[in-house]
Amino acid sequence: MRLPIYCFIAVLLAFGPVPSALSAEAEQKTAGAEGKIQPAVGEILPPFGLAWGVEVRRVEEAVKTAGGHVSKRSPGEPSEERWTVEGIAQEGLQRVLFSFSGGRLTGVELQYGKEDWNTKTYDDFMLTVRAELDVKHGEGRQLIRERTPASGVLKTMLGYAWSKTDQSVALIYFSAQDKRNLFRVISLHYAARPQRVSPQVASR
């Protein structure tokens, strides 16, 4: 199920993108035969050994290497497309959403959560990933913190963001609870502003 708050988060992240919770071992595994692309100083790269602006073919290779499969392809605005990828073996990872503009990678969203995760598990996950991002990209800024009751449903959002030049990464916790049901998800949003890429970058 796609997050109903995706569009809202996209507005919050208009300044830039979000990070990866992949361990070093997982990153190495998903980098593929070509090897993981090393970031330049101050650069925030998408997960799975990818780079911003790579073609669809390169993303397909990375998804296959990670053991995932594209379960849905959704067209968006003209020349835009989004993929839903499932089946990647990583603790708590439900699905990954890839966004493309003009056939080039511009965004990656990872959604985490399990039915047997309790509040402490979600809290620990948030704290761990936030600490890792602070170390890697400097202290993040609080993006949003709110609890809003509406029509019998209590919605909670907590988010932090890190940005560098035209790239960003955000960590978002969202929950919705009524008297009988509770929905919770933690999402990582990587993003880059669409831009022209050189043939060398596109062919990685």
C-alpha positions in Angstrom: 0.0 0.0 0.0 1.4 3.3 -1.0 1.7 6.0 1.7 -1.3 8.3 1.6 1.0 11.1 2.8 3.5 10.7 -0.1 2.4 13.9 -1.9 2.6 15.8 1.4 6.1 14.6 2.1 7.1 15.5 -1.4 6.2 19.1 -0.7 8.1 19.0 2.5 11.1 17.7 0.6 11.0 20.1 -2.2 14.3 21.5 -1.1 16.1 18.2 -1.7 16.2 14.1 -0.9 16.6 11.1 1.8 19.1 8.3 3.1 19.6 4.5 3.1 19.3 2.2 6.1 21.2 -0.5 4.3 24.1 -1.9 6.2 27.6 -1.9 4.7 27.2 -5.6 3.9 23.8 -5.0 2.2 25.1 -2.1 0.2 28.0 -4.2 -1.1 25.7 -7.0 -2.0 23.3 -4.8 -4.0 26.0 -2.8 -5.8 26.2 -5.4 -8.6 29.1 -6.6 -10.7 30.1 -3.0 -11.6 30.7 -2.2 -7.9 29.3 0.5 -5.7 29.6 4.0 -6.9 31.7 6.1 -4.5 30.2 9.4 -3.6 32.1 12.6 -4.1 32.6 14.8 -1.1 29.3 16.3 0.0 27.3 14.0 -2.3 24.2 12.0 -1.2 23.7 9.0 -3.4 20.7 6.7 -3.8 21.0 3.2 -2.3 21.7 -0.1 -4.1 25.0 1.2 -5.6 23.2 3.6 -8.0 23.9 7.2 -9.0 21.5 10.0 -9.8 20.5 10.2 -13.4 21.2 6.6 -14.4 19.0 5.0 -17.0 16.1 2.5 -16.3 18.3 -0.4 -17.5 20.8 0.2 -14.7 18.1 0.3 -12.1 16.6 -2.9 -13.4 20.1 -4.5 -13.0 20.4 -3.3 -9.4 16.9 -4.5 -8.5 17.6 -8.0 -9.9 21.0 -8.2 -8.1 19.2 -7.3 -4.8 16.8 -10.1 -5.3 13.8 -7.8 -5.9 11.2 -7.6 -8.7 9.1 -4.7 -10.1 5.5 -5.4 -9.0 4.0 -2.2 -10.5 4.9 0.5 -13.0 2.9 3.7 -12.6 3.1 6.6 -15.1 3.0 10.1 -13.7 3.3 13.5 -15.3 4.6 13.5 -18.9 7.9 11.7 -19.1 7.7 10.6 -15.4 7.3 7.1 -14.0 7.3 5.3 -10.7 8.1 1.7 -9.9 7.1 -0.3 -6.9 9.7 -3.0 -6.1 9.2 -5.9 -3.7 11.1 -8.9 -2.6 14.4 -7.4 -1.5 15.6 -9.3 1.6 16.2 -6.7 4.2 14.9 -6.7 7.8 11.6 -4.8 7.9 11.8 -3.6 4.3 8.3 -3.7 2.8 8.9 -2.1 -0.6 11.0 0.4 -2.5 9.6 3.1 -4.8 11.8 4.3 -7.7 11.0 7.6 -9.4 12.1 8.5 -12.9 12.0 11.7 -15.0 12.8 11.4 -18.7 14.0 7.9 -18.1 16.5 8.9 -15.5 16.5 8.1 -11.8 15.5 11.1 -9.6 14.1 9.5 -6.4 14.1 6.4 -4.2 11.8 5.7 -1.3 12.2 2.8 1.1 9.3 1.8 3.4 9.9 -0.1 6.6 7.7 -1.8 9.1 6.4 -5.2 10.3 3.3 -6.4 12.1 5.4 -7.7 14.9 7.3 -4.5 15.4 6.3 -2.7 18.6 6.7 0.9 19.5 10.2 0.4 20.9 11.3 -1.3 17.7 10.1 1.7 15.6 11.7 4.1 18.0 15.0 2.3 18.0 15.0 2.1 14.2 14.4 5.9 13.9 17.1 6.6 16.5 19.6 4.4 14.8 19.1 5.6 11.3 19.0 9.3 12.4 22.3 8.9 14.2 23.9 7.3 11.2 22.7 10.1 9.0 24.0 12.7 11.4 27.4 11.1 11.3 27.5 10.9 7.6 25.9 14.2 6.6 26.0 16.4 9.6 23.2 17.2 12.0 19.9 17.0 10.3 17.1 19.5 10.6 13.6 18.7 11.9 11.3 18.6 9.0 8.0 18.0 10.8 6.7 17.0 14.3 2.9 16.9 14.8 0.0 14.9 16.2 -3.4 15.7 14.7 -6.7 14.1 15.6 -9.2 14.1 12.7 -12.5 12.2 12.4 -11.6 9.8 15.1 -8.1 9.1 13.7 -5.0 10.3 15.5 -2.2 11.0 13.0 1.4 11.4 14.0 4.3 12.5 11.8 7.9 13.0 12.8 10.6 13.7 10.2 14.2 14.9 9.8 16.1 15.9 6.6 19.6 16.3 5.4 20.5 18.2 2.2 23.6 19.0 0.1 23.6 21.0 -3.1 20.8 19.5 -5.3 20.4 16.3 -3.3 18.7 15.4 -0.1 17.6 12.5 2.2 14.7 12.4 4.7 13.7 10.1 7.5 9.9 10.0 8.2 7.8 8.3 10.8 4.0 8.2 10.2 1.2 6.6 12.1 -2.6 6.6 12.0 -4.6 5.1 14.8 -8.3 4.8 15.6 -10.1 2.7 18.3 -9.4 -0.6 16.5 -6.6 -0.1 14.0 -3.0 1.1 14.0 -1.0 1.8 10.9 2.7 2.7 11.2 5.6 3.1 8.7 9.1 4.5 8.6 10.2 5.7 5.2 13.5 6.9 3.8 13.3 9.3 0.9 16.3 9.9 -1.4 15.9 12.6 -4.0 17.7 14.7 -6.5 16.5 17.5 -8.7 16.3 16.4 -12.3 19.2 17.6 -14.4 21.1 16.8 -17.6 23.6 14.0 -17.2 26.7 13.2 -19.1 26.9 10.0 -21.2 29.5 8.7 -18.7 27.1 9.0 -15.8 24.2 7.7 -17.7 26.1 4.6 -18.7 27.1 3.6 -15.2 
